[in-house]
């Protein structure tokens, strides 16, 4: 199978969209971004309650991936019981802002379709 590359693109990406989709691909990552935008500095259990239907395993996995991608920050407090909070990084906030036009399109479409 042939791979489409930008000329001189060592990473094999065609455009910015495929790069972004690697970071936000799937149903839950975009919703995690939005939840952290609407409710900054949330603990794991709080995020889980904000995202009905997500499993603990999926949430934990996505948070780890998003932290590795520099989109989500994780702060662990040296307390008993242990406390960990998640928030958007600057890059995560910029990514979330770039998704706002897509959210507006989705709201308009939903309104038109009733």
VODOTOR-974361 format. One record per atom (N, C-alpha, C, O): atom name; y, z, x. Coordinates in Angstrom, 1 decimal. Atoms other than C-alpha are relative to their C-alpha. Layout:
! residues N
- atom,py,pz,px
- CA,Y,Z,X
...
//
This chain:
! residues 114
- atom,py,pz,px
- N,-1.2,0.0,0.8
- CA,0.0,0.0,0.0
- C,1.2,0.0,0.9
- O,1.3,0.8,1.9
- N,-1.2,0.1,-0.8
- CA,3.4,-0.9,1.4
- C,1.0,1.1,-0.4
- O,1.0,1.6,-1.5
- N,-0.9,-1.1,0.2
- CA,6.0,1.8,1.8
- C,1.4,-0.6,0.2
- O,1.7,-1.3,1.1
- N,-1.4,0.5,-0.1
- CA,9.7,1.0,1.1
- C,0.8,1.0,0.8
- O,0.8,2.2,0.4
- N,-0.8,-0.9,-0.8
- CA,11.9,2.5,3.7
- C,1.5,-0.6,0.1
- O,1.7,-1.8,0.1
- N,-1.4,0.5,-0.4
- CA,15.7,2.4,4.3
- C,-0.1,-0.4,1.4
- O,-0.9,0.2,2.2
- N,0.0,0.4,-1.4
- CA,16.4,0.6,7.5
- C,0.4,1.2,0.9
- O,1.4,1.9,0.6
- N,-0.3,-1.1,-0.9
- CA,16.3,3.2,10.3
- C,-0.3,1.4,-0.6
- O,0.1,2.4,0.0
- N,0.3,-1.3,0.6
- CA,15.1,6.0,8.0
- C,-1.3,0.5,0.5
- O,-2.4,0.1,0.0
- N,1.3,-0.5,-0.6
- CA,12.5,8.0,10.0
- C,-0.8,0.8,-1.0
- O,-2.0,0.9,-0.8
- N,0.7,-0.9,1.0
- CA,11.6,10.2,7.0
- C,-0.7,-0.8,-1.1
- O,-1.5,-0.3,-1.8
- N,0.7,0.8,1.0
- CA,10.4,7.2,4.9
- C,0.7,0.0,-1.4
- O,0.1,-0.5,-2.3
- N,-0.6,-0.1,1.3
- CA,12.8,8.0,2.1
- C,0.8,-1.3,-0.3
- O,1.4,-1.9,0.5
- N,-0.6,1.2,0.5
- CA,14.2,5.1,0.0
- C,1.5,0.3,-0.2
- O,2.4,-0.5,0.2
- N,-1.3,-0.3,0.4
- CA,17.3,6.8,-1.3
- C,0.1,1.5,-0.1
- O,-0.8,2.2,0.1
- N,-0.2,-1.4,0.2
- CA,18.8,10.2,-2.0
- C,-0.8,0.6,-1.2
- O,-1.2,1.8,-1.1
- N,0.8,-0.5,1.2
- CA,16.9,10.5,-5.3
- C,-1.4,0.4,0.4
- O,-1.8,1.5,-0.1
- N,1.3,-0.4,-0.4
- CA,13.5,10.6,-3.7
- C,0.0,1.3,0.8
- O,-0.9,2.1,0.7
- N,-0.1,-1.3,-0.8
- CA,14.7,13.3,-1.3
- C,0.2,1.2,-0.9
- O,-0.4,2.2,-0.8
- N,-0.3,-1.1,1.0
- CA,16.1,15.4,-4.2
- C,-1.2,0.3,-0.8
- O,-1.5,1.5,-1.1
- N,1.1,-0.2,0.8
- CA,13.0,14.9,-6.2
- C,-1.1,0.8,0.7
- O,-1.9,1.5,0.1
- N,0.9,-0.8,-0.8
- CA,10.9,16.4,-3.4
- C,0.4,1.5,-0.1
- O,-0.5,2.3,-0.1
- N,-0.5,-1.4,0.1
- CA,13.0,19.6,-3.8
- C,-0.1,0.5,-1.4
- O,-0.5,1.7,-1.6
- N,-0.1,-0.4,1.4
- CA,13.2,19.7,-7.6
- C,-1.1,-0.5,-0.9
- O,-1.1,-0.3,-2.1
- N,1.0,0.6,0.8
- CA,10.1,17.9,-8.7
- C,-0.8,0.9,-0.9
- O,-1.0,2.1,-0.5
- N,0.8,-0.8,0.9
- CA,8.1,19.2,-11.6
- C,0.9,0.6,-1.1
- O,2.2,0.5,-1.0
- N,-0.7,-0.6,1.2
- CA,9.1,21.0,-14.8
- C,0.8,1.3,0.4
- O,1.9,1.4,-0.1
- N,-0.5,-1.4,-0.1
- CA,9.8,24.5,-13.5
- C,1.2,0.1,1.0
- O,2.0,1.0,0.8
- N,-1.0,-0.2,-1.0
- CA,12.0,24.1,-10.4
- C,1.4,-0.2,-0.5
- O,2.3,0.6,-0.2
- N,-1.4,0.2,0.6
- CA,15.0,22.7,-12.3
- C,0.3,1.2,-0.9
- O,1.5,1.6,-0.9
- N,-0.2,-1.2,0.9
- CA,14.6,25.5,-14.9
- C,0.3,1.3,0.8
- O,1.1,2.1,0.4
- N,-0.3,-1.2,-0.8
- CA,14.5,28.1,-12.1
- C,1.4,-0.1,0.6
- O,2.1,0.9,0.6
- N,-1.4,0.2,-0.5
- CA,17.7,26.6,-10.6
- C,1.0,0.4,-1.1
- O,1.9,1.1,-0.8
- N,-1.0,-0.3,1.1
- CA,19.4,26.8,-14.0
- C,0.0,1.4,-0.3
- O,1.1,2.0,-0.6
- N,0.1,-1.4,0.3
- CA,18.2,30.3,-14.6
- C,0.8,0.8,1.0
- O,1.5,1.8,0.7
- N,-0.7,-0.7,-1.1
- CA,19.5,31.5,-11.2
- C,1.5,-0.3,-0.1
- O,2.4,0.5,0.4
- N,-1.4,0.3,0.1
- CA,22.8,29.7,-11.9
- C,0.6,0.9,-1.2
- O,1.7,1.4,-1.0
- N,-0.5,-0.7,1.1
- CA,23.2,31.4,-15.3
- C,-0.1,1.5,0.2
- O,0.7,2.3,-0.4
- N,0.3,-1.4,-0.2
- CA,21.8,34.8,-14.1
- C,-0.2,0.2,1.5
- O,-1.3,0.4,1.9
- N,0.2,-0.1,-1.4
- CA,22.5,35.2,-10.4
- C,-0.6,1.4,0.4
- O,-0.5,2.3,-0.3
- N,0.5,-1.2,-0.5
- CA,20.7,37.8,-8.3
- C,-1.0,0.7,-0.9
- O,-0.8,1.8,-1.5
- N,1.1,-0.4,1.0
- CA,17.5,38.2,-10.4
- C,-1.2,0.4,0.8
- O,-1.6,-0.2,1.8
- N,1.3,-0.4,-0.5
- CA,14.3,40.0,-9.7
- C,-1.0,-0.9,-0.6
- O,-0.8,-1.6,-1.6
- N,1.1,0.8,0.4
- CA,11.0,38.3,-10.1
- C,-0.3,0.1,-1.5
- O,-0.4,-0.9,-2.2
- N,0.3,-0.2,1.4
- CA,10.2,39.9,-13.4
- C,1.1,-0.5,-1.0
- O,0.8,-1.0,-2.1
- N,-1.1,0.5,0.8
- CA,13.6,39.1,-14.8
- C,0.0,-1.6,-0.1
- O,0.2,-2.1,-1.2
- N,0.1,1.5,0.0
- CA,13.2,35.4,-13.8
- C,-1.2,-0.4,-0.9
- O,-1.0,-1.4,-1.7
- N,1.2,0.3,0.9
- CA,9.8,35.4,-15.5
- C,0.3,0.1,-1.5
- O,-0.1,-0.8,-2.3
- N,-0.4,-0.1,1.4
- CA,11.3,36.6,-18.7
- C,1.0,-1.0,-0.5
- O,1.1,-1.4,-1.6
- N,-1.0,1.1,0.3
- CA,14.1,34.0,-18.5
- C,-0.7,-1.3,-0.2
- O,-0.1,-2.3,-0.7
- N,0.8,1.2,0.1
- CA,11.4,31.3,-18.3
- C,-1.3,0.1,-0.7
- O,-2.3,0.2,-0.1
- N,1.2,-0.2,0.8
- CA,9.0,31.7,-21.1
- C,-1.0,-1.2,0.2
- O,-0.6,-2.3,0.2
- N,1.0,1.0,-0.3
- CA,5.7,29.9,-20.4
- C,-0.4,-0.2,1.4
- O,-1.5,-0.7,1.7
- N,0.4,0.2,-1.4
- CA,5.8,30.0,-16.6
- C,-1.0,1.2,0.3
- O,-0.8,2.3,-0.1
- N,1.0,-1.1,-0.4
- CA,2.9,31.9,-15.0
- C,0.6,0.6,1.3
- O,1.4,0.1,2.0
- N,-0.4,-0.7,-1.2
- CA,3.4,34.4,-12.2
- C,-0.3,-0.8,1.2
- O,0.5,-0.9,2.2
- N,0.4,0.8,-1.2
- CA,1.5,32.2,-9.8
- C,0.9,-1.2,0.2
- O,1.3,-1.4,1.4
- N,-0.9,1.2,-0.1
- CA,3.7,29.1,-10.5
- C,1.3,0.5,0.4
- O,1.9,-0.1,1.3
- N,-1.3,-0.5,-0.4
- CA,6.9,31.1,-10.3
- C,0.0,0.4,1.5
- O,1.0,0.1,2.2
- N,0.0,-0.5,-1.4
- CA,5.9,32.8,-7.0
- C,-0.1,-1.2,0.9
- O,0.6,-1.3,2.0
- N,0.2,1.2,-0.8
- CA,4.8,29.4,-5.6
- C,1.3,-0.8,0.1
- O,1.7,-1.2,1.2
- N,-1.3,0.8,0.0
- CA,8.0,27.6,-6.6
- C,1.1,0.7,0.7
- O,1.9,0.1,1.4
- N,-1.0,-0.7,-0.7
- CA,10.2,30.4,-5.4
- C,-0.2,-0.1,1.6
- O,0.8,-0.2,2.3
- N,0.3,0.1,-1.5
- CA,8.5,30.3,-1.9
- C,0.4,-1.4,0.4
- O,1.0,-1.6,1.5
- N,-0.4,1.3,-0.4
- CA,8.9,26.5,-1.8
- C,1.5,-0.2,0.0
- O,2.0,-0.9,0.9
- N,-1.4,0.2,0.1
- CA,12.5,26.6,-2.9
- C,0.7,0.8,1.1
- O,1.8,0.4,1.6
- N,-0.5,-0.8,-1.1
- CA,13.2,29.3,-0.3
- C,-0.1,-0.8,1.3
- O,0.8,-0.9,2.1
- N,0.3,0.8,-1.2
- CA,11.6,27.1,2.4
- C,0.9,-1.2,0.0
- O,1.3,-1.6,1.1
- N,-0.9,1.2,0.1
- CA,13.8,24.2,1.2
- C,1.5,0.4,0.1
- O,2.3,-0.5,0.2
- N,-1.3,-0.5,-0.1
- CA,16.9,26.4,1.5
- C,0.8,-0.1,-1.3
- O,2.1,-0.1,-1.2
- N,-0.6,0.1,1.3
- CA,17.7,26.2,-2.2
- C,0.2,1.4,-0.6
- O,1.2,1.6,-1.3
- N,0.0,-1.4,0.5
- CA,16.9,29.8,-3.1
- C,0.0,1.0,1.1
- O,-0.7,0.8,2.1
- N,0.0,-1.1,-1.0
- CA,17.7,32.9,-1.1
- C,-0.8,1.2,-0.6
- O,-0.8,1.4,-1.8
- N,0.8,-1.2,0.4
- CA,15.5,36.0,-1.2
- C,0.5,1.2,0.9
- O,0.5,1.1,2.1
- N,-0.4,-1.2,-0.7
- CA,16.8,39.4,-0.3
- C,-1.0,1.2,-0.4
- O,-1.2,1.5,-1.5
- N,1.0,-1.1,0.2
- CA,14.3,42.3,0.2
- C,0.7,1.3,0.4
- O,1.2,1.4,1.5
- N,-0.6,-1.3,-0.2
- CA,15.7,45.8,-0.1
- C,-1.0,1.0,0.4
- O,-2.1,1.1,-0.1
- N,0.9,-1.1,-0.5
- CA,14.2,48.7,1.8
- C,0.1,1.2,-0.8
- O,0.7,2.2,-0.5
- N,-0.1,-1.1,1.0
- CA,13.7,50.9,-1.2
- C,-1.4,0.3,-0.5
- O,-2.4,-0.5,-0.3
- N,1.2,-0.4,0.7
- CA,10.9,52.7,-3.0
- C,0.3,0.2,-1.5
- O,1.1,1.0,-1.8
- N,0.9,1.2,-0.3
- CA,9.7,50.9,-5.1
- C,0.8,-1.1,0.6
- O,2.0,-1.2,0.5
- N,-0.6,1.2,-0.6
- CA,10.4,47.7,-3.2
- C,0.8,-0.8,-1.0
- O,0.3,-1.0,-2.1
- N,-0.8,0.9,0.9
- CA,13.1,45.5,-4.7
- C,0.3,-1.3,0.7
- O,0.8,-1.3,1.9
- N,-0.3,1.3,-0.5
- CA,13.5,41.8,-4.1
- C,0.8,-0.8,-1.0
- O,0.5,-0.7,-2.2
- N,-0.9,0.8,0.9
- CA,16.3,39.6,-5.6
- C,0.0,-1.4,0.5
- O,0.0,-1.7,1.7
- N,-0.2,1.4,-0.3
- CA,16.6,35.9,-5.7
- C,1.3,-0.5,-0.5
- O,1.8,-0.1,-1.5
- N,-1.2,0.6,0.4
- CA,19.7,33.8,-5.9
- C,0.1,-1.4,0.6
- O,-0.7,-1.8,1.4
- N,-0.2,1.4,-0.6
- CA,20.9,30.3,-5.2
- C,0.8,0.1,1.3
- O,1.7,0.9,1.4
- N,-0.8,0.2,-1.2
- CA,22.1,29.4,-1.8
- C,1.1,-0.9,-0.3
- O,1.2,-1.4,-1.4
- N,-1.1,1.0,0.2
- CA,25.2,27.3,-1.3
- C,-0.6,-1.3,-0.3
- O,-0.1,-2.1,-1.2
- N,0.7,1.3,0.2
- CA,22.9,24.3,-1.1
- C,-0.6,-0.1,-1.4
- O,-0.5,-1.1,-2.1
- N,0.6,-0.1,1.4
- CA,21.1,25.4,-4.3
- C,1.1,-0.1,-1.1
- O,0.9,-0.8,-2.1
- N,-1.1,0.1,0.9
- CA,24.5,25.8,-6.1
- C,0.5,-1.4,-0.1
- O,0.8,-1.9,-1.2
- N,-0.4,1.4,0.0
- CA,25.5,22.3,-5.0
- C,-1.0,-0.9,-0.8
- O,-0.6,-1.8,-1.5
- N,1.0,0.8,0.7
- CA,22.2,20.9,-6.2
- C,0.1,0.2,-1.5
- O,0.0,-0.7,-2.3
- N,-0.1,-0.3,1.4
- CA,22.5,22.7,-9.5
- C,1.2,-0.7,-0.7
- O,1.1,-1.2,-1.8
- N,-1.2,0.7,0.5
- CA,26.1,21.3,-10.0
- C,-0.3,-1.4,-0.2
- O,0.3,-2.1,-1.1
- N,0.3,1.5,0.1
- CA,24.8,17.8,-9.4
- C,-0.9,-0.3,-1.1
- O,-1.0,-1.4,-1.6
- N,0.9,0.2,1.2
- CA,22.3,18.3,-12.2
- C,0.7,0.1,-1.3
- O,0.2,-0.2,-2.4
- N,-0.7,-0.2,1.3
- CA,25.0,19.2,-14.8
- C,0.2,-1.3,-0.8
- O,0.0,-1.3,-2.0
- N,-0.1,1.2,0.8
- CA,25.6,15.5,-15.7
- C,-1.3,-0.4,-0.7
- O,-1.3,-0.9,-1.8
- N,1.3,0.3,0.6
- CA,21.9,15.1,-16.4
- C,-0.2,1.0,-1.2
- O,-0.8,0.5,-2.2
- N,0.2,-1.0,1.1
- CA,21.9,18.3,-18.5
- C,0.9,-0.5,-1.2
- O,0.5,-0.4,-2.4
- N,-0.9,0.5,1.1
- CA,24.9,16.9,-20.5
- C,-0.6,-1.2,-0.7
- O,-0.6,-1.3,-1.9
- N,0.7,1.2,0.5
- CA,23.0,13.6,-21.0
- C,-1.1,0.5,-1.0
- O,-1.3,0.0,-2.1
- N,1.1,-0.5,0.8
- CA,20.0,15.6,-22.3
- C,0.5,0.6,-1.3
- O,-0.1,0.4,-2.3
- N,-0.5,-0.7,1.2
- CA,22.1,17.7,-24.7
- C,0.5,-1.1,-1.0
- O,0.2,-1.0,-2.2
- N,-0.5,1.1,0.9
- CA,23.8,14.5,-26.1
- C,-1.2,-0.7,-0.6
- O,-1.1,-1.0,-1.8
- N,1.1,0.7,0.5
- CA,20.5,12.8,-26.5
- C,-0.7,0.8,-1.1
- O,-1.1,0.3,-2.1
- N,0.6,-0.9,1.0
- CA,19.0,15.8,-28.3
- C,0.8,0.1,-1.3
- O,0.2,0.1,-2.4
- N,-0.9,-0.1,1.2
- CA,22.0,16.0,-30.6
- C,-0.1,-1.3,-0.8
- O,-0.2,-1.3,-2.1
- N,0.1,1.3,0.7
- CA,21.7,12.3,-31.5
- C,-1.4,-0.1,-0.7
- O,-1.4,-0.7,-1.8
- N,1.3,0.1,0.6
- CA,18.0,12.6,-32.2
- C,-0.3,1.1,-1.0
- O,-1.3,1.0,-1.7
- N,0.1,-1.1,1.0
- CA,18.5,15.7,-34.3
- C,-1.0,1.0,0.4
- O,-1.3,2.0,-0.3
//
